[in-house]
């Protein structure tokens, strides 16, 4: 009996101490509010030690209109891309398998140009969903970004437009 109890307590102790190692849930907070991405819109992912997020979810949450094209010509090559347009007229172009994202300023804005990412945006063919590194996408959409390693939380705050 004592052996079983000791074994049970030992197993519980090991599981309690290793649980955080296996935890993969990444929390998303936008303007101080915890956000859950609906299953039909994708999920927060981790790849190449980077956090990736569905482009449509974040862009639409920030008030952008999203259009997809599977035949944009970039440098003479046909690529799949997403065009995100803000109410202010700012436009972002995100391309599949590219390390470049382009921000075109609206009529009353001056900020824009190419953004070089360290992890390419990609389309998950099984979900038919476009993903991009959250830091670069959020900054292109005029948000500040912080990461809390301890709680595994990405926090985005909209900046004044």
N, C-alpha and C positions, 0 to 999 in steps of 0.2 A: 504494500500500500504506500509506504513512504517513498519507495523507488518510483512509483507511478506519479505521485505528487511532485517529487523532485524533477522528474522528466518533463512533466507538464509545465511547471514553473520555468524550467530552463528553456523550453521551446517558446513559451510566451515572451520571455525576456529577450531572446534572440529576435523574434519577430518584431517586437516593439522597437528595438534599436535599429533594425534594418529597414523598417517601413519607409522612412524618408528617402532611402536610396532608390527604391522602386517607384516612388511617386512621380508621375509625369504630368499631372495636371498643372497647367499654366493658367494663372488668373489674368484677366484683362479688366483694367479699370480705365474708364474714359470720363474725364472731368469729375473725378471723385466717386463715380458710380460703378459698381461691379457690373460687368456686362457678360452675358452668356450668349454665345453665337448659336442660333438655332441649328439643329442638326442638318436641315436641308440647305444651309448656307456654308457648310464646311466646319473647320475647327482650327484652333491655334495649333501649330506644329513646331517641332524643333528639328533642324537639319543643319549640318555643318556648324554646329554650335551657335546657331542663329535661330531666332523666333520668326516664324512665317505666319502670315494671316491671309485669309481670303480677301482678295482685292475688292470684290463687289461689296462684301459686308461692311468693311471699314469705310470705303468711299461713300456708299449710300448713307451710312450712319452719320457721316460728316456733311451730308447735304449735296454731294456730288452726283451727277448723272453719269452712268456707266454705259459705254458702248464697246462691243467687241468686234474685232475684224480678224479674219483668218487670212487676209491677203494684203497687208500693208507692205509697201516697198520701202526698205531702209537700206541705204548704200547698195542698191541694185539687187537686194535679196528680199524675197517674199517672207514675211514673218507674221505670226499671230500676235495680236496686241490688244490692249485695253486702253481706251481713251476715257479719262475722267474729267468732267467739266463742272466747275464750281459755279454757283449763281453769280459770282463776281466776274466770270469770264475766264478765270485761270484754268488752264488745261494741262493735264499730266498724261504722258504717254508711257505705258509700261509694256515691255516686249518679252515674249516667251524666250527663255534660255539666253537672256541678255543681262549684262552687268550694268547697262545704261538705262536710266529713266530720264525723261525729258519733261521739264516744267516750262510751259509757255505762259507768261504773265497776261492777266486781263488788261482791259483798256486803261485802267487807272492804277496799274501796278508796274513796278520795275523789277521785282525779284523774279528770276527765272534762269533757265539754262539746264545743261545736263547734270545729272547726279550719277556718280559712279558708286555702285553697290559692291559689296564684297562677296555676296552670294546672289546668284542669278534668280530672277523671277521665273516661275515655271507653271505649266498647266498640268494638273493631275488628271491624266487621261481617264482613269477609272471613275472619277467624280465629274469630269469635264469642268473643273474649277481652277481659276487662276490664283496663284499664291505669290506673295512678294515679302521680302524681309520687312518686318513691322517698323523698324527704326526709319528706314529710308522712305517707305510709303507714307508713314505718319508725318515725317518732316516735310515731304513734298506736299502734303495736305495741310500744312501750316500748324502742326502740333508739336509740342515738346514731348520728349520721351524719356522715361526713367525705367530702370530695371532693378528689382529687389531680389537678389539671389536667394536670400533666406526664405522668403515667402513665395518665390517663383511668380512674381507679379510684374506685369508690364503695365505701366501707367502712362496714359496719353492725356495731355491737356491742350485743348484748343487755344491757340494764341489769338490775340485781337487782330481782326482783319483790317 
